[in-house]
């Protein structure tokens, strides 16, 4: 039995615990065990150490907090309510996991102010933390002056055993150690329980030694349950020591009991992902000496927590004074930072984008992309990114800046190494840092499978990330089917709120980037060719921004014998096939459809002007799976695609053997015409 007499701070810790217990119990759904065990470390962090302003959750120089173990989200919601954030009220706590609640089943940045990133899939959050720390390091190097530090904040992450099991955490931690991100501090809720039972059934490594090998500063707090203030003090001492280490990220293993306080379910998997049950809640109240009804926070505890409001306002006021002095001395830098944070782009910024005529020499769209990336980087200082060790192939290196490394954080070429998983989550966090940075991440299209979860989360999180994916079809050639994407573009089109571009030439590539930069809450993915493509007669940036447009026609809708629809490298085949069919007297229209999502967002009138309902004979051509194309070809149309894996051969041979040649487009087109 825990003694009923509690210090004020223990009262605060238990307030966190019981808000979580009561919310999960009312919802009959959720994960009470982590909040019950991790409440002491969370309290110490939020009450004694972390700098934030509850009344202004977007204050630029706030410390960032990420709950990587997002299933324990009632921990974060309890903290937000108790600290005085307007985004989470007691009624919101009572509506945990309910329809249109501000307290959903995992933390979502676009729903709940004070939540920095959307977490849930384990391991994504610690990788997000690396991205947030990279953003802080970059901004500090770029804007701070010897006499004025305006960017100076920490990123704190709470991870669980599951996060440490997921491979993405290893990738991200390895990179963070290489970069020496001294303002990244990770608290490991070491409770040794997962859904199937004790973690020793599958997880027996020495996690601390692993992080030491990653070049992290590592500590262990052996007693993290907060039974007394001495336990709380030991947690504070460890975090303070971590802050003193400036050349390495810090990892603090804090050993806890999951479901602390529950007499019968503590330290069992039964408290991991289910409500305690009415009787066990009663026993837990008795065990922890909690004499308050459900959802009631003692006045003394709430008053103590709410000191964060005045403390945060004072911290921001002091920072505002510092920034005012900075602005007086360094007006140009201050103006740039203010513009970035506002999300506004320079007037006529898009004038930097190259445009082409059919007379201009053709090129691979990955090469066009490289030119656009460099043009944007020259124009937008907030543009930052890199590749998963494929920059020479992806054409993503920026010439106007150097490499982001330890000691050169102000540069903008990010080197992720062969770490697609971590790259995705890091880019998401850079976009969500709140400073206006526009990140891009690159690899081969086929490897989007490695990072699909992060791409999906960029869409869900409304993060402006640009995904640069090259080698977009079987035209990859000799590397064979392991490297030849077939189903990837179709599967990526299935992700809501993601603009997927497969441009056919230079103009369409520029259009894709224009849309990407201007879409402040929507990520964009570009699927780019390895092989050279001509610049097409009739293409333009303005037309391609609509997602689909008539490339060539000359006939009224009711006169059309056939509409040829293509994307990427296959648009050229459609143009050449149309010329042959027109020479034989057929009335043919060619439509380029580089981005389905943008095309579907246009008015019905516009869509009908491109793909008239009266013209039912259509042929779609794309070097990928036929899945999804039926929406545009209808019952009277056909599709030239590939519904098998590719083959190892020179790219042109592979395309030809799979039917991606002019003769086959003409032949199938004639069959459709009848």
N, C-alpha and C positions, 0 to 999 in steps of 0.2 A: 504494500500500500504506500503510495506517495503521500507525504505529509501535506495536509490541506493548506497549511499556512504557506503562502507563496510570496516571493518578492514581486515587486511591480514588473520586473522584466520577465519573470516566469509567467506572470499573469498575461503578459503580452504574447509570449510564445504559445501559451495554451489557447489564447483567443484565435490565433491562426489555425491551430489544430481543430478547434470545435466549429469554426465557420466551415472548414472543409468537411468535417464529419457530418454536420447538419445538412449542408448543401447536397452532398452525395446521397445521404439518407433520404432526403425529400425527393430527389430525382430518381432514386432507386437505380442509379447508374453513375459510374465514375470510379476514380482511383483515390481512395482516402489514405492509403498506406504511406505514399511518398510525402504528402504534406504533413502527416503526423510525425514522420521521422526527420524530415528536413526543416521543420519550422524553426529550430534554434539557429541553424546557419543562416537561414533567410532573414530572421529577425535581426541578428547581429549585423548582417550586411546592410539591410535597409534602414536600420535605426542608428547604427554607429558609424558607418563608413561610406555608404553610397551617397553621391551628390546628385540630386534631382529636384525638380520643382513640380509637385503634384498639380498645381494650377496652370502649368504650362508644359505639358508632356513633350512638346517639340523643341524646347529650349536646346539650342545647338550644342552647348558644352556640357550637357548632362552626361552622367555615367550611363552606359547601356547595360541592361540586364536581359539575359536570355535564359529561359527555362528550356534547356534542350530535352529534358525528360518531360515533354509536353503533356503526357497523360496525367501528370500531377498538377494540372493547371489551376486547381482550386487553391493551391499555394499562392500562385501569382494573383489570382482574383482577390483573395483575402488580403494580400499585401496592398493592392491598389485601393481597395475600399478603406482599409484601416489607415493608410497614409494620407487619405483625403483627395484622391483623384475623383473628379466629377464623372468619369466614364463608368465607374462601377459603384452602384448604390447597394444598400442592403437588400432592396427588392430585386436587384439584378442577381445578387448572390442566391436569393431564394428561387430564382428562375434558371438556375444552373442547368445547362444542356437542353433547354426548352426552345420552342420555335421562336425565331427572331430575338433570341436572348443576346445580351452583350457578354454573356459568360458561356460561350460554346464549349464543346467537349475537348477541344485543344486550343491553345492560344492563337488568335488570328489578328494580325496587325491592322487589318482593314475594318475590323469590327470594334475593337476595344482599344481606345487611346491609352497609351502607357505600355502596350505590348509592342515591342520593337520589330519582331519578325514572327512569321507563322511557323510554329514548330509542331511536331507530332511524330512524323517518321524519325525514328531514333537515329541520332548521329548528325542529322541535318543542323541541329541547333549549335553544337560545338563548332561545326564548320562555319555557320553563320557568325559565330563569335570571332573566328579568325578574320572573316571579311570585315566586320565592324572595326576590329583593331587595325587592320590594314588601312581602312579609310581614315581612321584617326591619325595614324602615323603619316599618311600622305598629306593630309591637310595641315598637320602641325609643321611638317617640313616645308610646305609650300607657303604658309601664311605667317607662322610665328617669327618674331624678330627678337634679337638679343635683349631688347628692353621691353618686350610686350608679347606675352604668351596668351593667345586667345583660344587656341585649341589645346586642351589638356584634360582629357577624360579617359576613364578606364572602361573596359568591357568585362563584365562579370557573367559567368555562365555556370549554371548548375546542371550537372550531367548525372546520369544513373548508370547502372551496370549495363543496361541494354545499349546505351550510347557508346560505351567503350567496347562492346562486342562488334558493333557495326563497323565495316571497313572504312567508311567515309571518315570516321573519327581519327583513324590512324593516318589517313592521307592528309587531313587538315592539320593534325598535330605535328606531323613531320614538317610540313611547310612552315608552320608558325615557329617551330624551333629553329629552322634554317634562317628565317627572317629576323629572329630575335625580338619578337613583339612583346616588349616589356610591360605594356599596359593591358595585357590579356591575362585574366585570372580565372581559372576554372576550379570550381568546388565540386568534388566527386562525392555524391551521396552513396557511400559504400555500405549498402545494407544486405548484399549477398542474396537477394531474392529476385527471381523473375517469375513469369507466369507459370512455368512448369514446375517450379520448386526452388530449392536452393541452387545458387548459380554453380556450385561445384559439380553439377551433373554435366556441365559443358564449358565452364569458364574458370580455370585455375591458375592463370598466368599471374605474374607479379606486375600489376598495372603501374605501380610507381617506377619500377625499373624500366618498363617500356617508355614511360615519359622522360625519364632521365636520359635514355638513349636518344630520344628525340631532341635533346638539348633544352629541356625544360627545368626550371627550378621546382623541386618537389618536396612536399612536407606531408606529414601524417598527423592528424588529430585523432587520437585513439578513442576519445570519449566525446561524441558529438550529440548526445541526446538532450543536453540542456537541463539535467536534473537540478543543477544549481548554477549560481552565477560564475563559479569557477570554470564550469564547462563552457559557458558563453564566452568567458574571458580568453580561454584557450583558442577558441575559434577566431576571436578578434586578433589575438596575438599572431596567429598564422597568416591572416589576411594582411595585417600590417607589415609583417616580414616580407610577404610576397610583393607588396607595393614598393618596398625598398630595393627590390631587384629590378633594375631597369634594362638589362640587356638580354633577358630571357622571359618568355611567358612562364606563368606559374601554375602549378597543379597541386591542389590541396586535397588529399584523400581524407574525408571525414567519416569515420565509422559510426553508423547509426543503427537503430532498430526500426525496421519498417513497421508502421502501425503502432508506434510507441504509445503506451498508455492503455492499449486494449488488452485486458487480462488473458483472453483466450486466442486472439488472432495475431498478437504481436509476433514478429519474426516468422510469419508464415506467408505462403503465397495466397492464402485466402483473403488477405487484406489488400492485396495488390490492386485488383481490378473489380471489386464489388463492394457494395454498401456493407457496413458492419452488421446491420440488423438491429431492430428496436431494443432487444434485450442487451446486446453487446454494447450499444451506445450508452445505455443506462449504467452498465458496469464500468465502462470507461470513464464516465462522469464521476462515478464514485471513486474509482482508482486514482484519478488525477485531482480529486477534491474540487470538482467543477460544479458549483451550486447554482448555475445559471440556466434558465430555459434555453431552448434551441434558438439560434440566431441572435442571442443577446450577448453583447460585448460589455464587460464591466466599464463603468465610466472612467475609472482611473487608467485603465489600459488604453481606451480609445483616446483619452486626452493626451496620453504619452505619445501614442502613434501620430496624432495630429500635429505634434510639434514639427513634423516634417514640412508642414505647409509654410510656417514662418521661416524655418531653416532654409527651405528651398527658395522662397522669395528673396531672402537675403543673399543667398549665393548667386542668384541670377542678377540681382541689382548690382552686386559687386562686379560681376562679369560685364554687365552693361557699361559700367563706368570704365572698366579696362578697355572695352571695345570702343567707347567714345574717344578715349585718348589715342587708341590705335588708328581710328578713322581720321583723326586730325593730323597724324604724322604720316600715315600711309594710305592716303585717300584712294589711290587706284586699286590697291589690293583689297581694301575694305569694300569698295564698290563691286569688285569681282565676286567676293565671297557673298555679299548680299544678293547679287543677281543669281548666283548658283543656288543658294538656299531657297530663294523665291521660286525657282523652277523656270524662270523666264529665260528665253534664248535671245541672243543678240538679234537686232533687227536685220533682216535680209541675210541671216546666217546661211541659208540654203544656196546662196549664190556661189558658194564654194564647190557645190556638187558638179562634177563634170557631166556634160551632155554630148551627144554624138549624132552624126548623120550616117546614112547608109554608106557614104563615101569614106568614112573613117575606118581604119584598119580594125578588124575584129580581134577578139581576145577571149580567153577563158573568163567566165564571170568571177572566178576567184581572184584573177588579176585586176579586173575592174574594181572588185571589192577592196583590194589593197590600196588602190589609188584613192578611193572614196574615204577609207579609214584615215589615210594620211591627210587628206584635205580637211576632214572634219577636225582632226586633232590639232591642226594649225589654227582652226577657227574657234574651237571650243576647248578651253583649258580643262574643263571638267571631264573630258573624254579620256577613259583609262581602260586598259584591258590587255588581254594576251591569250596565249594558246597553251594547250596541254602538250607541250614539247613538240609542237608541229608548226610553229610560226613560219618557217621557210616554205612549207607546203600550203598552209592556210593563207599565206600572204598577209599576216596580221601585224608584223613589226612596224612600229611608228618611228619615222626618221627624225622627227623634231624633238625627241626626248630620249633619255637613256633608260637603263633598267632599274626597276624598283627592287632594291636589295637593302639589306642591313647597311645603314650608313648613307643610303641614297633613296630614302623613302619619297622624296619629292618627284621622282621620275615616274613615268606612266606606262612603261612596258612591263607587264606582269608576266612572270614565268611560273606557271603552275606545276611544271614537271608533268610526268605521266600520271595525272591525278584528275581524271574527268569528274569523278564523283564530287570531290572537294571543290573543284573549280566552279561547278554549278552553284553550290550553296554559298560559296564566297562571293560570287558575282551578285547573287540575290541580296546578300547583306550589304554590299557596297551600294547597291541601288537604294536600299531602304535605310541607309544611315541617316538620311535627312539633310544632307549637305549638298544635294544636287549633282553628285557624281553620276556619270553615265558609263556603266561598265559594259564591256563585251567579253565573251569567252568563246574560244574556238577549238574545234577538233574536226575529225572526219565525221561526215553525216552518220556513218554506220555506228559510230561510238556514242551517239545520243542515247542508245540503250543503257549505257553505263550511267548516264546522268539524267535519265528521264524523270526521276522523282523531283530533282531540282528544277528542271524545266517546267514541270507541272506546277511546282510550288511558286515559280516566278509568275505564272499566270494567275494562280489563286491569290497570291499576295499583292497583285497589282504592282509588280516591280518592273521598272523600265530597264530591262536587260536586253542586250542584243546578242543573240546566239549566231555565231558565224560558223556554218557547217559546209565544208567543201567535199569534193569527190562524191558527187551527189547521185551517181547511178552506176550501172554495170560498165559504163565507159571508163571506170577506174582501171579496168583491164586486167593486167597480168597478176595482180595480187589475188584475184579470184573471189569466190563467193563470200569468204570470211570478211572481205573488205568492200564488197559491192552491196550498197543499200538497195533493197527492193521494196520492202514494206514500210520503210521508215517515214517517208513524207506523208503517206496516208495515215499512219498512226499518230503522227504529230498534229495533223489537221484535226484529229479527234479531240485534242485538248482544248477545252473552252478558253476563251480570252487570250489566245495566242495567235498572232499573225504569222502565218507561214508563207514565205516568199520563195518561189523558184523562178528567178529572173532569166529572161531569154537573151539579154544583151546589156550593153553598158547603161543605157537609159533606165531600163527596168531595175538594174542594180542600184543606181543612184536613187531611184524612187523608193526602193525598199529601205534604204538608210534614212531618207527624209521622213518617211512614215515612222521608222523606229525611233528616231531622235525626238520627234514631236509627239509621240504617244506616251504621255507621262505616266499612265497607269496600265500600260499594256506592253508585254514583252514581244519581241519580234525575232523570228528565226529565219535565216537565209540559207537555202540549199543551193550551193554554187558549183559550177562545173569545173572539172579539171582541164577538159579539152577546149580548144578555141572555138568561138562562135562569132558569126558576123553581126555587125550592127544592122538592125532591121529597118527597112523603109516603113515609115508610119508609126514607129515607136516614139514615145516621149515620156519624160518624167511625169508630166501632168496626167497623161492618160493612165499610166501604170499605177498611179496613186489610187485609182478607183478599183484596183484589184483585177479588173478584166476590161478589155476594150476591143473594138474592131480594128484589126491591124490592116486588113485590106478587104475590099468588097467591090463597090460600084453597082450593086444590084438592089432592087427593092426587096423587102423581106418576103413578100408573097411570091417573088420570082425565083427564090433560091432553090437550087437543086441539092446543095450540101453546105453544111458549116463544118469546117475543120477547126478543132480546138486543141491547143497545145500549151505546154509550159516548158520553160527551160530550153534545153538543147533541141527539143522536138518541135519547137515553133518553126525553126528553119526548115524542117522536113515538110511541115504543113504548107509553108509558103511555096516551096518548090513543087510540091504535089499540086497545089492549087493552080500554079502557072500551067502545068501540063493539062489538067482537067479543063481549064478555061480555053486553052488552045483547041481542045476537042469540042468546044461549044457549051460546056457546062457552066452554070452560074454558081460560083463558089465564094464563100466568105471565109476569111481566116480570123480567128479570135485568139488572142493571147490572154491567158488566165493565170497570171503569176501568183495571185493571192486570193484564194477562195473566200477567206474571212472578210476581206475588204469589199470584195464584189457583192457578197451577200448583204453587206451593210448599206448598199446603195438603194435608191428608190426602185420600186417595181417598174416605173417607166424607164429608168436607165437600164435596168437589167434586161428588159424586153427589147430595148433598142440594140443591145449587143447580141442577145440570144432570143430572137423573136419566137413567140409561141407558135406562130404559123409555120415556122421552118423546123419541121420535126426530124429531118434526116441529118444526123450529126455524127461525126467521127472524132473521138478524143484520142490523142496520142501523147503518152507519157511513159518514160522508161522506168516504170515502177509498177507496183500492183494495180490492178484494175479496180480495186475496192474503192467505192465512193463515187466513181465517175458516172454511175448510172443516173445520178441526180441531174446531170447536164446532158447526157445522151438520150435518155428516155427509152421507151420501148422500140422505137424505130431506128435507133442509132447503134453504133458499135464502138468498141474500144480496142486500141492497140496498146497492150501493156505487157507486163511480165509477172506471172503468178507462180513462178518457180524461183529457185535460187539461181544466181548467175553462174559464170564459168570462167576459168582462167584462160585468158587469151588477150591479145592486144585489144585495146578499147574499141577501135573501129570494127574489128572482126566480131567482137562480142555483140555490139549493137546490130551489126548486119545479120548475124546468125539468129538473133532474137526478133528480127523483123522490123528493126528501126532503120529503115531506108526508104527512099522516095518511092521506089517501085512498089513496095508493099503498101505504103499509104495510098498510092493511086489505085492499086488493085482493090483494097478493102473499101476505099471510097466509092468505087464503081459498084461494088456489091450493095452498099448502102443505098445508093441512088436507084439501083435496080434496072 
